[in-house]
Amino acid sequence: MSALETLEQRIKDKSAHLGVVGMGYVGLPLGVAMASAGFRTTCIDVDPRRVERVNRGESHIQDITNEVLAPLVKSGLLDASTDPAIIAELDAVSICVPTPLRKTKEPDMTFIDKAVDMIARNMKSGSLIVLESTTYPGTTEEVALHRLEQGGWKVGKDFYLAFSPERIDPGNKTYTVVNTPKIVGGITDRCTEVATIYYEQFIDRVVRVSSARTAEMVKLLENTFRAVNIGLVNELALMCDRMDIDVWEIVDAAATKPFGFMPFYPGPGLGGHCLPVDPHYLSWKAKTYEFYARFIELASEINSSMPEYVFQKISKGLNQQKKCINGSKILVLGVSYKRDVGDIRESPALDVMELLRRAGADLSYHDPYVDQLAIGSLQLSSCSLDSRAVSSADCVAIMTDHTSFDMSSIAAGATLIIDTRNATKNVGGDRGHIVKL
Ligand SMILES: NC(=O)c1ccc[n+]([C@@H]2O[C@H](COP(=O)([O-])OP(=O)(O)OC[C@H]3O[C@@H](n4cnc5c(N)ncnc54)[C@H](O)[C@@H]3O)[C@@H](O)[C@H]2O)c1
């Protein structure tokens, strides 16, 4: 049997030992999907606390409950490790490490570099390596392949290499790792073939594309599409503000068109590890081809100006009531980057809060998913959302519309509300104190 046939056989008969490098928002749900399909799975992470917790059956990711994780750990199907030596036992490994930006908005490839080097030093012959981290087109070939072949092994013969973007949407109860179609593109046709067979074992639908570069670009199109459309609707919100038209009503009415329109909603800016970051990976790469990605840059400019716009809205709202930001009690509701998740990475709420802090506001916040927060030098804890907290605030700023918020009682008790998410849409009665984005 050839190395490829052996690997295929081990994947198909579920005797393959699978691995995930990096067990965060992406890696842990993926490892759980593999183990749930009956594969012995090991998640490797550099964070010993995460590893210890997972080995006790305790999840650090909101979408994975302990009820799901613990039985998999107890049965021996899933475990976690900080030890790179375990890679020598793995038949296939998916890499899910962070891909942040440097301050200069250039890709920070250090996590991928380290993860790939660790695999290169330990992998066994005939194994499959798949990069899942979102990155610029060419990474798998130019970075991962180069490093994996340094020891003299050849791709497509001694090991297999592919890119398969992760599309998980944290907090989404309808679409999960398992029922979201998975794009796969290998360095060689054999790589694509074996990576397809691998993912077909625990994902409902696998979509092959012609190369790793194509798969990398697919993910960047998806996220750039969202970032640009959010930029467009944010610009429309700024325009509507000048014209005194309700942007939310416009989008809702336009969304009744059954074809050719997809609603995107304005807000305080982009957040999370993906949308504010990923398009810059593409524009950075495009520049190396002397191509300037105008839509990406423009959308980024508009989206990143939104926190300042929200700050100005708060300032104007207070001014109407003969108050200024300095010394005013401002209660921020929701600090995570989107509804019903606890992820605060790149959250625009933090930018707005930092502007308010610098202007001398007396800041507090409530978020059921975020217990503690540092805004510059200020350490805050989530306050309870009772009627006193609402009525004693000079301004309630709704930054993220968690479903647990009782908007009617918040609106009834507040003096001034700045609503950046149209969370007060269905609130009746007097709305004179509510200012929408
Ligand atoms: N979060 C999302 O919603 C989402 C969705 C789709 C794609 N992605 C992409 O997936 C990738 C991972 O994102 P995430 O949100 O899961 O990140 P995360 O920060 O939640 O998790 C990354 C994990 O990798 C670990 N790690 C870092 N370096 C390592 C190394 N050298 N070896 C082993 N472990 C290492 C960290 O300790 C951490 O546990 C990124 O490229 C991101 O753009 C994220």
The ligand as an ORCA input file, in Angstrom:
! r2SCAN-3c Opt
* xyz 0 1
  N     -12.906     33.573     15.733
  C     -13.592     33.433     14.608
  O     -14.794     33.720     14.567
  C     -12.938     32.935     13.345
  C     -13.756     32.506     12.284
  C     -13.154     32.020     11.127
  C     -11.773     32.012     11.022
  N     -10.993     32.459     12.064
  C      -9.545     32.402     11.909
  O      -9.072     31.254     12.626
  C      -7.768     31.506     13.191
  C      -7.796     31.256     14.692
  O      -8.684     32.205     15.282
  P      -9.300     31.992     16.729
  O     -10.380     33.010     16.859
  O      -9.610     30.566     16.977
  O      -8.061     32.402     17.646
  P      -7.943     32.204     19.242
  O      -7.058     33.281     19.714
  O      -9.303     32.053     19.830
  O      -7.210     30.797     19.391
  C      -5.926     30.561     18.953
  C      -5.289     29.532     19.859
  O      -4.000     29.214     19.280
  C      -3.079     29.030     20.348
  N      -1.734     29.153     19.800
  C      -1.060     30.254     19.427
  N       0.139     29.938     18.905
  C       0.227     28.583     18.960
  C       1.224     27.644     18.584
  N       2.367     28.050     18.016
  N       1.003     26.346     18.811
  C      -0.164     25.933     19.373
  N      -1.147     26.775     19.746
  C      -0.960     28.088     19.538
  C      -3.491     30.089     21.357
  O      -2.990     29.816     22.640
  C      -5.029     29.996     21.268
  O      -5.543     29.051     22.191
  C      -7.433     32.930     12.783
  O      -6.698     32.904     11.594
  C      -8.797     33.556     12.507
  O      -8.719     34.626     11.592
  C     -11.550     32.897     13.223
*
